[in-house]
Each structure stands twice: as C-alpha cells, then as structure tokens.
Amino acid sequence: MRRRESLTLDMTPLVDVVFLLLIFFLVTSVFKKEELALLLNLPSVESGQKAHIPSRKIEIGLGVNKIALNGQVVTMEELEVALAAKKESKIPVIVRIDQSVSYGRVAKILALLEKEKLENLSLITKAKNNH
C-alpha cells in the first residue's frame, strides 16, 4: 500500500516577489503635492483671504526667467495662444508670482489677461508668520 504525500505550496518565494514588486512601485512612483512647475518665492502678506481654488482653472506661475501654465513650463507666445483659446471670461485665473520678478513682467501678464478678458483673478501669496 502506497501512502499519499500531501502536496504543499511553498509561499516564501511568492512573498519575496510581492515585496520586490511593492518596493519597485514605491521607488518608481511620483508623489504629487501640487502641479507646480516652478519653485517660486512668494511674497509674504499680513492679511488676506484663503483662496478657494476650483478644479477648473487657469494657473499661471511667473518666475524671474520662466513662465508656467497649468504646471507646464511655456514661452510667452505659447501662453498668449493658450489664453486666446479660452473662451470663458468667468474661468478663475490663479497667478503665483515670485517676489523677485520685475514689475514689467508682471504688467505684461496682467495686460495679456486683460486683453483676453480673463478678469476672475487671484494673486497667491504666503501668509506672514507673526512670530
């Protein structure tokens, strides 16, 4: 009479593979804080309102040498074309401007927004610490 041996599956290699896959995906994934293409040093203010930022918006970042539109670095010409394509004047425009940017560059962006009749404008700053 032959005895049947019980067949068992060794789970150790499977657990190793699962952990390796988990580590791979954690290392290769990108964690998004916000869709900011430029690191800007925003000016500090003592008072202001907390902005409600809707999901449907135009977001402009203005650095000393670069411009970003909705998280993508663009040229001034590309910005003009993109803003001209927006047909809604009520769409919110969120503008972040580095405190080192010259007044001329700021005026150029504001004139472009006025030309395209985009008037629902919010200028983003950081709160001043009262320490």
N, CA, C and O atoms as a GROMACS GRO file, in nm:
protein
  524
    1MET      N    1   0.084  -0.117   0.000
    1MET     CA    2   0.000   0.000   0.000
    1MET      C    3   0.089   0.124   0.000
    1MET      O    4   0.179   0.139   0.082
    2ARG      N    5   0.059   0.213  -0.094
    2ARG     CA    6   0.137   0.336  -0.105
    2ARG      C    7   0.069   0.448  -0.030
    2ARG      O    8  -0.052   0.468  -0.039
    3ARG      N    9   0.150   0.519   0.043
    3ARG     CA   10   0.096   0.634   0.115
    3ARG      C   11   0.103   0.758   0.028
    3ARG      O   12   0.202   0.781  -0.041
    4ARG      N   13   0.000   0.833   0.033
    4ARG     CA   14  -0.001   0.960  -0.043
    4ARG      C   15   0.066   1.068   0.038
    4ARG      O   16   0.037   1.088   0.156
    5GLU      N   17   0.156   1.137  -0.028
    5GLU     CA   18   0.218   1.250   0.040
    5GLU      C   19   0.134   1.374   0.013
    5GLU      O   20   0.083   1.393  -0.097
    6SER      N   21   0.121   1.456   0.112
    6SER     CA   22   0.043   1.578   0.092
    6SER      C   23   0.130   1.680   0.017
    6SER      O   24   0.247   1.700   0.049
    7LEU      N   25   0.070   1.741  -0.079
    7LEU     CA   26   0.140   1.843  -0.157
    7LEU      C   27   0.113   1.980  -0.095
    7LEU      O   28  -0.002   2.018  -0.072
    8THR      N   29   0.219   2.052  -0.069
    8THR     CA   30   0.204   2.187  -0.016
    8THR      C   31   0.281   2.283  -0.105
    8THR      O   32   0.384   2.248  -0.164
    9LEU      N   33   0.230   2.399  -0.112
    9LEU     CA   34   0.292   2.503  -0.193
    9LEU      C   35   0.379   2.590  -0.103
    9LEU      O   36   0.332   2.640   0.000
   10ASP      N   37   0.503   2.607  -0.140
   10ASP     CA   38   0.593   2.690  -0.060
   10ASP      C   39   0.567   2.837  -0.094
   10ASP      O   40   0.587   2.879  -0.207
   11MET      N   41   0.522   2.914   0.003
   11MET     CA   42   0.482   3.053  -0.019
   11MET      C   43   0.599   3.152  -0.005
   11MET      O   44   0.583   3.269  -0.040
   12THR      N   45   0.712   3.109   0.043
   12THR     CA   46   0.824   3.201   0.067
   12THR      C   47   0.869   3.274  -0.060
   12THR      O   48   0.883   3.396  -0.055
   13PRO      N   49   0.891   3.207  -0.171
   13PRO     CA   50   0.932   3.281  -0.292
   13PRO      C   51   0.824   3.377  -0.341
   13PRO      O   52   0.855   3.484  -0.394
   14LEU      N   53   0.698   3.339  -0.325
   14LEU     CA   54   0.589   3.426  -0.368
   14LEU      C   55   0.585   3.555  -0.286
   14LEU      O   56   0.564   3.663  -0.340
   15VAL      N   57   0.605   3.543  -0.155
   15VAL     CA   58   0.607   3.660  -0.068
   15VAL      C   59   0.725   3.749  -0.104
   15VAL      O   60   0.712   3.872  -0.105
   16ASP      N   61   0.839   3.690  -0.134
   16ASP     CA   62   0.956   3.769  -0.176
   16ASP      C   63   0.928   3.848  -0.303
   16ASP      O   64   0.963   3.966  -0.313
   17VAL      N   65   0.865   3.785  -0.398
   17VAL     CA   66   0.833   3.852  -0.525
   17VAL      C   67   0.735   3.966  -0.501
   17VAL      O   68   0.751   4.074  -0.559
   18VAL      N   69   0.636   3.946  -0.418
   18VAL     CA   70   0.537   4.051  -0.388
   18VAL      C   71   0.606   4.170  -0.323
   18VAL      O   72   0.578   4.285  -0.358
   19PHE      N   73   0.696   4.145  -0.227
   19PHE     CA   74   0.767   4.255  -0.164
   19PHE      C   75   0.858   4.328  -0.262
   19PHE      O   76   0.868   4.451  -0.258
   20LEU      N   77   0.923   4.255  -0.351
   20LEU     CA   78   1.007   4.320  -0.453
   20LEU      C   79   0.923   4.407  -0.545
   20LEU      O   80   0.965   4.517  -0.580
   21LEU      N   81   0.806   4.360  -0.586
   21LEU     CA   82   0.718   4.441  -0.670
   21LEU      C   83   0.670   4.565  -0.596
   21LEU      O   84   0.665   4.674  -0.653
   22LEU      N   85   0.635   4.549  -0.470
   22LEU     CA   86   0.590   4.663  -0.390
   22LEU      C   87   0.701   4.767  -0.379
   22LEU      O   88   0.676   4.886  -0.396
   23ILE      N   89   0.821   4.723  -0.350
   23ILE     CA   90   0.934   4.817  -0.340
   23ILE      C   91   0.960   4.884  -0.474
   23ILE      O   92   0.986   5.005  -0.479
   24PHE      N   93   0.953   4.809  -0.582
   24PHE     CA   94   0.974   4.866  -0.716
   24PHE      C   95   0.874   4.978  -0.744
   24PHE      O   96   0.912   5.086  -0.789
   25PHE      N   97   0.746   4.952  -0.719
   25PHE     CA   98   0.644   5.053  -0.748
   25PHE      C   99   0.654   5.174  -0.655
   25PHE      O  100   0.626   5.286  -0.697
   26LEU      N  101   0.692   5.154  -0.531
   26LEU     CA  102   0.709   5.268  -0.440
   26LEU      C  103   0.827   5.355  -0.482
   26LEU      O  104   0.820   5.478  -0.475
   27VAL      N  105   0.935   5.292  -0.526
   27VAL     CA  106   1.053   5.368  -0.564
   27VAL      C  107   1.031   5.442  -0.695
   27VAL      O  108   1.079   5.554  -0.711
   28THR      N  109   0.960   5.383  -0.789
   28THR     CA  110   0.943   5.445  -0.921
   28THR      C  111   0.824   5.539  -0.930
   28THR      O  112   0.811   5.611  -1.029
   29SER      N  113   0.736   5.539  -0.831
   29SER     CA  114   0.619   5.626  -0.839
   29SER      C  115   0.657   5.770  -0.804
   29SER      O  116   0.754   5.795  -0.732
   30VAL      N  117   0.578   5.862  -0.855
   30VAL     CA  118   0.598   6.004  -0.830
   30VAL      C  119   0.483   6.052  -0.743
   30VAL      O  120   0.366   6.036  -0.778
   31PHE      N  121   0.517   6.111  -0.631
   31PHE     CA  122   0.414   6.163  -0.542
   31PHE      C  123   0.394   6.311  -0.575
   31PHE      O  124   0.488   6.390  -0.569
   32LYS      N  125   0.270   6.348  -0.610
   32LYS     CA  126   0.240   6.485  -0.649
   32LYS      C  127   0.186   6.562  -0.531
   32LYS      O  128   0.087   6.523  -0.470
   33LYS      N  129   0.253   6.672  -0.498
   33LYS     CA  130   0.198   6.762  -0.396
   33LYS      C  131   0.098   6.855  -0.465
   33LYS      O  132  -0.021   6.856  -0.433
   34GLU      N  133   0.150   6.930  -0.557
   34GLU     CA  134   0.068   7.020  -0.637
   34GLU      C  135   0.128   7.023  -0.776
   34GLU      O  136   0.240   6.977  -0.797
   35GLU      N  137   0.053   7.076  -0.868
   35GLU     CA  138   0.103   7.084  -1.004
   35GLU      C  139   0.178   7.216  -1.023
   35GLU      O  140   0.133   7.304  -1.096
   36LEU      N  141   0.291   7.227  -0.958
   36LEU     CA  142   0.371   7.348  -0.970
   36LEU      C  143   0.495   7.316  -1.052
   36LEU      O  144   0.574   7.229  -1.016
   37ALA      N  145   0.511   7.386  -1.163
   37ALA     CA  146   0.627   7.362  -1.248
   37ALA      C  147   0.746   7.446  -1.203
   37ALA      O  148   0.860   7.409  -1.227
   38LEU      N  149   0.720   7.558  -1.138
   38LEU     CA  150   0.827   7.647  -1.095
   38LEU      C  151   0.829   7.658  -0.943
   38LEU      O  152   0.724   7.665  -0.879
   39LEU      N  153   0.948   7.659  -0.887
   39LEU     CA  154   0.961   7.684  -0.744
   39LEU      C  155   0.971   7.835  -0.726
   39LEU      O  156   1.070   7.897  -0.766
   40LEU      N  157   0.870   7.893  -0.668
   40LEU     CA  158   0.862   8.038  -0.656
   40LEU      C  159   0.874   8.080  -0.511
   40LEU      O  160   0.825   8.012  -0.421
   41ASN      N  161   0.940   8.193  -0.489
   41ASN     CA  162   0.949   8.254  -0.357
   41ASN      C  163   0.838   8.360  -0.352
   41ASN      O  164   0.858   8.474  -0.393
   42LEU      N  165   0.723   8.320  -0.301
   42LEU     CA  166   0.607   8.411  -0.299
   42LEU      C  167   0.625   8.518  -0.194
   42LEU      O  168   0.685   8.494  -0.089
   43PRO      N  169   0.573   8.638  -0.222
   43PRO     CA  170   0.581   8.744  -0.121
   43PRO      C  171   0.491   8.713  -0.002
   43PRO      O  172   0.389   8.646  -0.015
   44SER      N  173   0.530   8.763   0.115
   44SER     CA  174   0.452   8.744   0.238
   44SER      C  175   0.362   8.863   0.261
   44SER      O  176   0.402   8.977   0.236
   45VAL      N  177   0.243   8.838   0.309
   45VAL     CA  178   0.149   8.944   0.345
   45VAL      C  179   0.092   8.915   0.483
   45VAL      O  180   0.085   8.799   0.525
   46GLU      N  181   0.051   9.021   0.552
   46GLU     CA  182  -0.004   9.003   0.687
   46GLU      C  183  -0.150   8.966   0.685
   46GLU      O  184  -0.197   8.894   0.774
   47SER      N  185  -0.225   9.011   0.586
   47SER     CA  186  -0.367   8.980   0.582
   47SER      C  187  -0.404   8.935   0.443
   47SER      O  188  -0.331   8.957   0.346
   48GLY      N  189  -0.517   8.872   0.434
   48GLY     CA  190  -0.565   8.823   0.306
   48GLY      C  191  -0.667   8.714   0.330
   48GLY      O  192  -0.691   8.673   0.443
   49GLN      N  193  -0.727   8.669   0.223
   49GLN     CA  194  -0.827   8.564   0.232
   49GLN      C  195  -0.767   8.433   0.183
   49GLN      O  196  -0.682   8.433   0.093
   50LYS      N  197  -0.811   8.326   0.241
   50LYS     CA  198  -0.770   8.194   0.192
   50LYS      C  199  -0.847   8.171   0.063
   50LYS      O  200  -0.970   8.179   0.060
   51ALA      N  201  -0.774   8.142  -0.042
   51ALA     CA  202  -0.836   8.126  -0.174
   51ALA      C  203  -0.901   7.990  -0.187
   51ALA      O  204  -0.843   7.887  -0.151
   52HIS      N  205  -1.022   7.990  -0.239
   52HIS     CA  206  -1.086   7.863  -0.277
   52HIS      C  207  -1.045   7.839  -0.422
   52HIS      O  208  -1.081   7.915  -0.511
   53ILE      N  209  -0.969   7.732  -0.443
   53ILE     CA  210  -0.918   7.704  -0.577
   53ILE      C  211  -1.002   7.593  -0.638
   53ILE      O  212  -0.995   7.478  -0.595
   54PRO      N  213  -1.082   7.627  -0.739
   54PRO     CA  214  -1.168   7.526  -0.802
   54PRO      C  215  -1.086   7.430  -0.888
   54PRO      O  216  -0.970   7.457  -0.919
   55SER      N  217  -1.147   7.320  -0.926
   55SER     CA  218  -1.075   7.222  -1.008
   55SER      C  219  -1.057   7.271  -1.151
   55SER      O  220  -0.958   7.238  -1.215
   56ARG      N  221  -1.150   7.349  -1.200
   56ARG     CA  222  -1.140   7.401  -1.336
   56ARG      C  223  -1.090   7.544  -1.329
   56ARG      O  224  -1.162   7.635  -1.289
   57LYS      N  225  -0.962   7.562  -1.370
   57LYS     CA  226  -0.899   7.694  -1.355
   57LYS      C  227  -0.784   7.706  -1.453
   57LYS      O  228  -0.742   7.609  -1.516
   58ILE      N  229  -0.735   7.828  -1.464
   58ILE     CA  230  -0.610   7.855  -1.535
   58ILE      C  231  -0.509   7.893  -1.427
   58ILE      O  232  -0.535   7.984  -1.348
   59GLU      N  233  -0.397   7.825  -1.423
   59GLU     CA  234  -0.297   7.852  -1.322
   59GLU      C  235  -0.169   7.898  -1.389
   59GLU      O  236  -0.111   7.826  -1.470
   60ILE      N  237  -0.125   8.019  -1.355
   60ILE     CA  238  -0.005   8.077  -1.414
   60ILE      C  239   0.100   8.096  -1.305
   60ILE      O  240   0.070   8.152  -1.200
   61GLY      N  241   0.220   8.049  -1.331
   61GLY     CA  242   0.333   8.072  -1.241
   61GLY      C  243   0.434   8.159  -1.314
   61GLY      O  244   0.473   8.129  -1.427
   62LEU      N  245   0.476   8.268  -1.250
   62LEU     CA  246   0.568   8.361  -1.314
   62LEU      C  247   0.696   8.369  -1.232
   62LEU      O  248   0.698   8.424  -1.122
   63GLY      N  249   0.802   8.313  -1.289
   63GLY     CA  250   0.933   8.320  -1.226
   63GLY      C  251   1.015   8.430  -1.289
   63GLY      O  252   0.969   8.499  -1.380
   64VAL      N  253   1.138   8.446  -1.242
   64VAL     CA  254   1.225   8.551  -1.295
   64VAL      C  255   1.252   8.529  -1.443
   64VAL      O  256   1.253   8.625  -1.521
   65ASN      N  257   1.274   8.404  -1.484
   65ASN     CA  258   1.308   8.375  -1.624
   65ASN      C  259   1.210   8.281  -1.693
   65ASN      O  260   1.220   8.263  -1.814
   66LYS      N  261   1.117   8.222  -1.620
   66LYS     CA  262   1.028   8.122  -1.679
   66LYS      C  263   0.882   8.153  -1.647
   66LYS      O  264   0.850   8.225  -1.553
   67ILE      N  265   0.796   8.095  -1.730
   67ILE     CA  266   0.651   8.106  -1.711
   67ILE      C  267   0.595   7.964  -1.716
   67ILE      O  268   0.637   7.883  -1.798
   68ALA      N  269   0.500   7.934  -1.628
   68ALA     CA  270   0.433   7.804  -1.628
   68ALA      C  271   0.284   7.825  -1.644
   68ALA      O  272   0.226   7.917  -1.587
   69LEU      N  273   0.222   7.738  -1.721
   69LEU     CA  274   0.078   7.740  -1.739
   69LEU      C  275   0.026   7.602  -1.703
   69LEU      O  276   0.060   7.503  -1.768
   70ASN      N  277  -0.057   7.596  -1.600
   70ASN     CA  278  -0.117   7.470  -1.553
   70ASN      C  279  -0.013   7.361  -1.531
   70ASN      O  280  -0.033   7.246  -1.570
   71GLY      N  281   0.100   7.398  -1.469
   71GLY     CA  282   0.201   7.300  -1.434
   71GLY      C  283   0.302   7.267  -1.542
   71GLY      O  284   0.386   7.180  -1.522
   72GLN      N  285   0.295   7.335  -1.658
   72GLN     CA  286   0.388   7.310  -1.768
   72GLN      C  287   0.462   7.440  -1.801
   72GLN      O  288   0.401   7.545  -1.815
   73VAL      N  289   0.595   7.431  -1.814
   73VAL     CA  290   0.674   7.548  -1.850
   73VAL      C  291   0.645   7.582  -1.996
   73VAL      O  292   0.653   7.496  -2.083
   74VAL      N  293   0.613   7.710  -2.021
   74VAL     CA  294   0.579   7.756  -2.157
   74VAL      C  295   0.653   7.886  -2.185
   74VAL      O  296   0.710   7.949  -2.096
   75THR      N  297   0.652   7.924  -2.311
   75THR     CA  298   0.706   8.055  -2.351
   75THR      C  299   0.592   8.158  -2.344
   75THR      O  300   0.476   8.122  -2.329
   76MET      N  301   0.627   8.284  -2.356
   76MET     CA  302   0.526   8.390  -2.355
   76MET      C  303   0.430   8.374  -2.474
   76MET      O  304   0.310   8.398  -2.461
   77GLU      N  305   0.483   8.334  -2.588
   77GLU     CA  306   0.399   8.316  -2.708
   77GLU      C  307   0.301   8.200  -2.687
   77GLU      O  308   0.184   8.210  -2.724
   78GLU      N  309   0.349   8.090  -2.628
   78GLU     CA  310   0.261   7.976  -2.602
   78GLU      C  311   0.153   8.014  -2.501
   78GLU      O  312   0.040   7.967  -2.510
   79LEU      N  313   0.189   8.097  -2.404
   79LEU     CA  314   0.091   8.144  -2.306
   79LEU      C  315  -0.017   8.227  -2.374
   79LEU      O  316  -0.136   8.211  -2.346
   80GLU      N  317   0.024   8.317  -2.464
   80GLU     CA  318  -0.072   8.400  -2.537
   80GLU      C  319  -0.169   8.316  -2.617
   80GLU      O  320  -0.289   8.341  -2.616
   81VAL      N  321  -0.116   8.214  -2.688
   81VAL     CA  322  -0.201   8.126  -2.770
   81VAL      C  323  -0.298   8.049  -2.682
   81VAL      O  324  -0.416   8.037  -2.715
   82ALA      N  325  -0.250   7.996  -2.570
   82ALA     CA  326  -0.335   7.918  -2.481
   82ALA      C  327  -0.444   8.003  -2.419
   82ALA      O  328  -0.558   7.959  -2.406
   83LEU      N  329  -0.410   8.125  -2.380
   83LEU     CA  330  -0.511   8.213  -2.319
   83LEU      C  331  -0.612   8.261  -2.422
   83LEU      O  332  -0.730   8.280  -2.391
   84ALA      N  333  -0.567   8.280  -2.546
   84ALA     CA  334  -0.660   8.322  -2.652
   84ALA      C  335  -0.761   8.212  -2.682
   84ALA      O  336  -0.872   8.240  -2.726
   85ALA      N  337  -0.722   8.086  -2.660
   85ALA     CA  338  -0.812   7.974  -2.686
   85ALA      C  339  -0.921   7.961  -2.579
   85ALA      O  340  -1.023   7.896  -2.603
   86LYS      N  341  -0.901   8.022  -2.463
   86LYS     CA  342  -1.002   8.016  -2.356
   86LYS      C  343  -1.114   8.113  -2.391
   86LYS      O  344  -1.092   8.234  -2.404
   87LYS      N  345  -1.233   8.060  -2.405
   87LYS     CA  346  -1.346   8.143  -2.445
   87LYS      C  347  -1.431   8.189  -2.327
   87LYS      O  348  -1.521   8.272  -2.345
   88GLU      N  349  -1.404   8.137  -2.208
   88GLU     CA  350  -1.484   8.173  -2.091
   88GLU      C  351  -1.415   8.283  -2.012
   88GLU      O  352  -1.303   8.263  -1.965
   89SER      N  353  -1.479   8.397  -1.997
   89SER     CA  354  -1.418   8.505  -1.920
   89SER      C  355  -1.437   8.483  -1.770
   89SER      O  356  -1.368   8.547  -1.690
   90LYS      N  357  -1.527   8.395  -1.730
   90LYS     CA  358  -1.555   8.372  -1.588
   90LYS      C  359  -1.464   8.266  -1.527
   90LYS      O  360  -1.468   8.246  -1.405
   91ILE      N  361  -1.382   8.198  -1.606
   91ILE     CA  362  -1.296   8.093  -1.553
   91ILE      C  363  -1.193   8.156  -1.460
   91ILE      O  364  -1.132   8.257  -1.496
   92PRO      N  365  -1.172   8.100  -1.341
   92PRO     CA  366  -1.076   8.159  -1.246
   92PRO      C  367  -0.933   8.148  -1.296
   92PRO      O  368  -0.891   8.046  -1.352
   93VAL      N  369  -0.858   8.256  -1.276
   93VAL     CA  370  -0.716   8.260  -1.311
   93VAL      C  371  -0.638   8.275  -1.182
   93VAL      O  372  -0.652   8.375  -1.112
   94ILE      N  373  -0.555   8.175  -1.150
   94ILE     CA  374  -0.472   8.174  -1.030
   94ILE      C  375  -0.331   8.212  -1.073
   94ILE      O  376  -0.272   8.144  -1.156
   95VAL      N  377  -0.277   8.319  -1.017
   95VAL     CA  378  -0.144   8.367  -1.056
   95VAL      C  379  -0.051   8.363  -0.935
   95VAL      O  380  -0.081   8.421  -0.831
   96ARG      N  381   0.061   8.293  -0.951
   96ARG     CA  382   0.167   8.290  -0.850
   96ARG      C  383   0.287   8.362  -0.910
   96ARG      O  384   0.334   8.326  -1.018
   97ILE      N  385   0.335   8.464  -0.840
   97ILE     CA  386   0.445   8.546  -0.892
   97ILE      C  387   0.558   8.548  -0.790
   97ILE      O  388   0.536   8.580  -0.674
   98ASP      N  389   0.678   8.514  -0.835
   98ASP     CA  390   0.795   8.520  -0.748
   98ASP      C  391   0.817   8.666  -0.708
   98ASP      O  392   0.796   8.757  -0.788
   99GLN      N  393   0.860   8.688  -0.584
   99GLN     CA  394   0.876   8.826  -0.536
   99GLN      C  395   0.992   8.898  -0.604
   99GLN      O  396   1.002   9.020  -0.593
  100SER      N  397   1.081   8.826  -0.674
  100SER     CA  398   1.193   8.891  -0.742
  100SER      C  399   1.161   8.932  -0.885
  100SER      O  400   1.245   8.993  -0.952
  101VAL      N  401   1.043   8.899  -0.934
  101VAL     CA  402   1.007   8.929  -1.072
  101VAL      C  403   0.991   9.080  -1.089
  101VAL      O  404   0.935   9.148  -1.003
  102SER      N  405   1.043   9.129  -1.201
  102SER     CA  406   1.033   9.274  -1.227
  102SER      C  407   0.888   9.313  -1.256
  102SER      O  408   0.808   9.232  -1.303
  103TYR      N  409   0.859   9.436  -1.227
  103TYR     CA  410   0.724   9.488  -1.246
  103TYR      C  411   0.682   9.481  -1.392
  103TYR      O  412   0.564   9.462  -1.423
  104GLY      N  413   0.777   9.496  -1.482
  104GLY     CA  414   0.747   9.490  -1.626
  104GLY      C  415   0.691   9.356  -1.668
  104GLY      O  416   0.597   9.350  -1.747
  105ARG      N  417   0.748   9.247  -1.615
  105ARG     CA  418   0.697   9.112  -1.649
  105ARG      C  419   0.557   9.090  -1.592
  105ARG      O  420   0.472   9.029  -1.656
  106VAL      N  421   0.534   9.141  -1.471
  106VAL     CA  422   0.402   9.128  -1.409
  106VAL      C  423   0.300   9.207  -1.491
  106VAL      O  424   0.190   9.158  -1.518
  107ALA      N  425   0.336   9.327  -1.531
  107ALA     CA  426   0.246   9.411  -1.610
  107ALA      C  427   0.213   9.345  -1.744
  107ALA      O  428   0.101   9.356  -1.793
  108LYS      N  429   0.311   9.277  -1.804
  108LYS     CA  430   0.289   9.209  -1.931
  108LYS      C  431   0.184   9.098  -1.916
  108LYS      O  432   0.096   9.083  -2.001
  109ILE      N  433   0.196   9.020  -1.808
  109ILE     CA  434   0.099   8.912  -1.784
  109ILE      C  435  -0.039   8.969  -1.757
  109ILE      O  436  -0.139   8.919  -1.810
  110LEU      N  437  -0.046   9.073  -1.674
  110LEU     CA  438  -0.176   9.133  -1.643
  110LEU      C  439  -0.240   9.195  -1.768
  110LEU      O  440  -0.362   9.187  -1.785
  111ALA      N  441  -0.160   9.256  -1.854
  111ALA     CA  442  -0.212   9.312  -1.978
  111ALA      C  443  -0.264   9.202  -2.070
  111ALA      O  444  -0.366   9.219  -2.138
  112LEU      N  445  -0.194   9.090  -2.073
  112LEU     CA  446  -0.239   8.977  -2.155
  112LEU      C  447  -0.372   8.921  -2.103
  112LEU      O  448  -0.460   8.888  -2.183
  113LEU      N  449  -0.386   8.910  -1.972
  113LEU     CA  450  -0.512   8.863  -1.914
  113LEU      C  451  -0.626   8.961  -1.944
  113LEU      O  452  -0.738   8.920  -1.972
  114GLU      N  453  -0.596   9.089  -1.937
  114GLU     CA  454  -0.698   9.191  -1.967
  114GLU      C  455  -0.738   9.185  -2.115
  114GLU      O  456  -0.856   9.197  -2.148
  115LYS      N  457  -0.640   9.166  -2.201
  115LYS     CA  458  -0.666   9.158  -2.345
  115LYS      C  459  -0.759   9.041  -2.377
  115LYS      O  460  -0.846   9.052  -2.464
  116GLU      N  461  -0.741   8.930  -2.308
  116GLU     CA  462  -0.823   8.811  -2.332
  116GLU      C  463  -0.951   8.812  -2.247
  116GLU      O  464  -1.025   8.714  -2.246
  117LYS      N  465  -0.977   8.922  -2.176
  117LYS     CA  466  -1.097   8.940  -2.093
  117LYS      C  467  -1.109   8.833  -1.984
  117LYS      O  468  -1.220   8.791  -1.950
  118LEU      N  469  -0.994   8.790  -1.929
  118LEU     CA  470  -0.992   8.696  -1.817
  118LEU      C  471  -0.976   8.779  -1.691
  118LEU      O  472  -0.865   8.817  -1.654
  119GLU      N  473  -1.088   8.807  -1.624
  119GLU     CA  474  -1.089   8.903  -1.515
  119GLU      C  475  -1.111   8.841  -1.377
  119GLU      O  476  -1.104   8.912  -1.277
  120ASN      N  477  -1.138   8.712  -1.369
  120ASN     CA  478  -1.159   8.645  -1.240
  120ASN      C  479  -1.020   8.602  -1.188
  120ASN      O  480  -0.981   8.486  -1.200
  121LEU      N  481  -0.949   8.697  -1.129
  121LEU     CA  482  -0.807   8.682  -1.100
  121LEU      C  483  -0.781   8.670  -0.950
  121LEU      O  484  -0.839   8.742  -0.870
  122SER      N  485  -0.692   8.576  -0.913
  122SER     CA  486  -0.646   8.562  -0.774
  122SER      C  487  -0.495   8.562  -0.774
  122SER      O  488  -0.432   8.483  -0.845
  123LEU      N  489  -0.436   8.652  -0.695
  123LEU     CA  490  -0.291   8.654  -0.678
  123LEU      C  491  -0.258   8.578  -0.551
  123LEU      O  492  -0.310   8.610  -0.443
  124ILE      N  493  -0.174   8.477  -0.562
  124ILE     CA  494  -0.142   8.390  -0.449
  124ILE      C  495  -0.015   8.439  -0.378
  124ILE      O  496   0.086   8.466  -0.442
  125THR      N  497  -0.024   8.451  -0.246
  125THR     CA  498   0.090   8.490  -0.164
  125THR      C  499   0.101   8.388  -0.051
  125THR      O  500   0.020   8.295  -0.042
  126LYS      N  501   0.201   8.405   0.033
  126LYS     CA  502   0.209   8.321   0.152
  126LYS      C  503   0.185   8.407   0.275
  126LYS      O  504   0.215   8.526   0.276
  127ALA      N  505   0.130   8.344   0.377
  127ALA     CA  506   0.098   8.418   0.499
  127ALA      C  507   0.226   8.452   0.573
  127ALA      O  508   0.319   8.372   0.580
  128LYS      N  509   0.230   8.573   0.629
  128LYS     CA  510   0.346   8.617   0.707
  128LYS      C  511   0.335   8.555   0.846
  128LYS      O  512   0.230   8.559   0.910
  129ASN      N  513   0.446   8.498   0.892
  129ASN     CA  514   0.449   8.441   1.027
  129ASN      C  515   0.458   8.554   1.128
  129ASN      O  516   0.542   8.643   1.116
  130ASN      N  517   0.372   8.551   1.227
  130ASN     CA  518   0.369   8.657   1.328
  130ASN      C  519   0.446   8.616   1.452
  130ASN      O  520   0.397   8.632   1.563
  131HIS      N  521   0.565   8.563   1.435
  131HIS     CA  522   0.647   8.520   1.549
  131HIS      C  523   0.731   8.634   1.597
  131HIS      O  524   0.808   8.618   1.692
   0.00000   0.00000   0.00000
